[in-house]
Amino acid sequence: MAIWKGIIGEGFTPVDFDHYVRQLNFGNWRPQFVVLHNTFKPRFSEWHNITGRERMKNFEHYYRDEQRWSAGPHLFVADDLIWVFTPLITSGVHSPSWNRFSWGVEMVGDYDMEPVNVNVFDNTIAALTTLHAAIGLDTQTLHLHKEDPETTHDSCPGRNVNQAEIIARLKERFSQRYAGEHNLNRLATMREN
């Protein structure tokens, strides 16, 4: 069994998530891009059957005790909160080829079967904007899980998720939030200090 890295297990509003990420130090591990997933199970329609904290504990049991992995994805994005699971300052386990150098972000829902929930989508854009700004990632580097050549999840994050739309919204939100910041590396450096 791999050594378990632990979880944060806390849910944040988009504003609070941005404040949380600003206080992190990304000196020891810096991802190269974000990989977007969907949870598949639970579906969005099932998410609120239990509390988010219970979900985090259930995911911890699943990834640590059943899968025997060292970690799981970094975020679970719901309609109400952005849940930090694996600490953002360490690698997670979410995509076979890319675990060591990417953040894993799970959108709550089965987006082959369900339409993308508007609030999940908006919170996902907010979370992605914060992550890209935190370390100066290019928005064009966003990957979908199904693009990993070693994955068996050939539809994730689901056929109802449009990568071009997400990147366009991400760029739009980024320019709105960080208007006047011409250098992403400068912004990322400011957040590290």
matplotlib code that plots the C-alpha trace (Angstrom):
import matplotlib.pyplot as plt

x = [0.0, 1.2, 1.8, -1.4, -0.8, -3.9, -6.8, -7.9, -11.6, -12.9, -15.4, -15.0, -17.1, -15.3, -14.1, -12.9, -11.2, -9.3, -8.2, -7.2, -5.1, -3.4, -1.9, -0.4, 3.3, 4.0, 7.8, 8.2, 5.7, 4.3, 1.9, 2.2, -1.5, -5.0, -6.9, -10.7, -12.8, -16.4, -17.3, -19.6, -20.5, -22.1, -24.2, -25.1, -28.6, -27.2, -24.5, -26.6, -28.0, -25.3, -23.1, -20.0, -17.9, -19.3, -18.5, -14.9, -14.6, -16.2, -13.8, -10.9, -11.9, -12.3, -9.0, -6.9, -8.4, -10.0, -7.8, -4.7, -3.6, -1.4, -3.9, -6.9, -7.9, -7.3, -10.7, -14.4, -16.5, -20.1, -22.9, -22.5, -18.8, -15.4, -14.1, -10.3, -9.4, -5.7, -3.6, -2.9, 0.8, 1.4, 0.8, -2.5, -3.8, -6.4, -5.0, -2.4, 0.0, -0.3, -0.5, 3.0, 2.6, -1.0, -3.9, -7.0, -10.3, -13.6, -16.8, -19.7, -21.9, -22.2, -21.9, -22.5, -26.0, -26.8, -26.7, -23.9, -25.3, -25.0, -23.7, -21.2, -20.0, -19.7, -17.8, -15.5, -14.6, -14.0, -11.8, -9.9, -9.3, -7.8, -5.6, -4.3, -3.6, -1.9, 1.1, 0.8, -0.5, -1.6, -5.4, -4.8, -3.0, -6.3, -6.7, -9.7, -9.2, -10.1, -7.0, -4.7, -3.3, -3.2, -6.7, -9.5, -12.0, -12.4, -15.4, -14.4, -15.5, -18.5, -19.8, -21.8, -18.6, -17.2, -13.5, -13.5, -16.3, -14.6, -11.3, -13.2, -15.0, -11.8, -10.0, -12.9, -13.1, -9.3, -9.2, -12.1, -10.6, -7.0, -7.4, -4.2, -2.0, 0.2, 2.5, 1.1, 4.5, 4.5, 1.0, 2.1, 5.2, 3.0, 0.8, 3.8, 5.0]
y = [0.0, 3.5, 6.0, 8.1, 11.8, 12.9, 15.1, 18.7, 17.8, 21.4, 23.1, 26.7, 29.2, 30.5, 33.7, 31.7, 29.2, 32.0, 33.3, 29.8, 29.2, 32.6, 31.5, 28.3, 27.9, 26.0, 25.8, 22.0, 20.9, 22.8, 21.2, 21.8, 21.8, 20.8, 17.7, 18.0, 15.0, 14.2, 12.1, 9.7, 8.3, 10.0, 11.7, 15.4, 14.3, 12.1, 14.5, 16.2, 12.9, 13.2, 16.1, 17.2, 16.3, 12.7, 12.6, 13.5, 10.8, 8.3, 9.3, 9.0, 5.5, 4.6, 5.9, 5.0, 1.7, 0.2, 1.5, 1.6, 4.8, 7.5, 10.2, 11.1, 14.1, 17.6, 19.1, 18.1, 20.9, 20.9, 23.4, 25.0, 24.5, 23.7, 20.8, 20.5, 16.9, 16.1, 19.1, 21.4, 21.5, 17.8, 15.5, 13.5, 10.4, 10.9, 10.3, 7.6, 9.5, 12.8, 12.3, 13.5, 16.9, 17.9, 18.9, 16.7, 18.6, 16.5, 18.1, 16.6, 14.7, 12.1, 14.3, 11.5, 11.1, 14.4, 18.0, 20.0, 21.8, 25.6, 26.1, 23.3, 24.8, 28.3, 27.0, 24.9, 28.0, 29.9, 27.1, 26.8, 30.5, 30.5, 27.5, 28.9, 32.3, 30.8, 29.5, 31.2, 28.4, 29.0, 28.4, 26.5, 23.8, 22.5, 18.8, 16.5, 13.1, 11.2, 12.8, 10.8, 8.1, 5.6, 6.1, 3.6, 6.5, 7.3, 9.7, 11.5, 14.2, 13.3, 14.1, 17.1, 18.9, 21.1, 21.8, 24.8, 26.4, 25.9, 27.4, 30.4, 31.0, 30.5, 33.1, 35.5, 35.1, 35.3, 38.6, 40.0, 39.0, 39.9, 42.9, 44.9, 42.0, 41.6, 39.0, 35.7, 34.8, 38.0, 37.3, 33.7, 35.1, 37.6, 34.7, 32.6, 35.3]
z = [0.0, -0.9, 1.8, 2.0, 1.6, 3.6, 2.6, 3.2, 3.1, 3.2, 1.0, -0.1, -1.9, -5.1, -3.2, -0.2, -2.5, -4.1, -0.7, 0.4, -2.7, -2.4, 1.0, -0.4, -1.2, -4.5, -4.0, -3.8, -6.4, -9.3, -11.8, -15.5, -16.3, -15.0, -15.9, -15.9, -14.9, -13.9, -10.9, -12.8, -9.4, -7.7, -10.3, -9.7, -8.8, -6.0, -4.6, -1.9, -0.5, 2.1, 3.2, 1.4, 4.5, 4.4, 0.6, 1.4, 4.0, 1.7, -1.1, 1.3, 2.3, -1.4, -2.7, 0.4, 1.6, -1.5, -4.3, -2.1, -3.8, -2.2, -3.0, -5.1, -7.2, -5.9, -6.2, -6.3, -7.7, -6.7, -7.2, -3.8, -2.9, -4.2, -2.1, -1.7, -1.4, -2.1, -0.9, -3.9, -3.1, -3.8, -6.7, -6.7, -8.3, -11.0, -14.5, -15.2, -17.5, -15.8, -12.0, -11.2, -12.9, -13.0, -10.8, -11.0, -10.9, -10.6, -11.7, -9.7, -12.1, -14.9, -17.9, -20.4, -18.9, -17.2, -18.6, -17.1, -14.0, -14.4, -10.9, -11.1, -14.4, -12.9, -9.8, -12.1, -14.1, -10.9, -9.5, -12.8, -12.9, -9.5, -10.2, -13.5, -11.9, -8.8, -10.7, -14.0, -16.1, -19.7, -20.0, -23.3, -21.4, -19.8, -20.6, -20.4, -18.7, -21.9, -23.6, -21.4, -23.7, -20.8, -19.4, -19.8, -19.1, -22.8, -22.3, -19.1, -18.3, -20.4, -23.9, -22.5, -21.4, -24.2, -23.8, -26.1, -24.2, -20.9, -22.2, -23.6, -20.4, -18.4, -20.5, -20.2, -16.4, -16.1, -18.1, -16.0, -12.7, -13.4, -15.8, -15.8, -14.8, -17.9, -16.5, -15.2, -13.7, -11.8, -10.5, -9.5, -7.7, -5.8, -4.6, -3.5, -1.1]

ax = plt.figure().add_subplot(projection="3d")
ax.plot(x, y, z, "-o")
ax.set_aspect("equal")
plt.show()
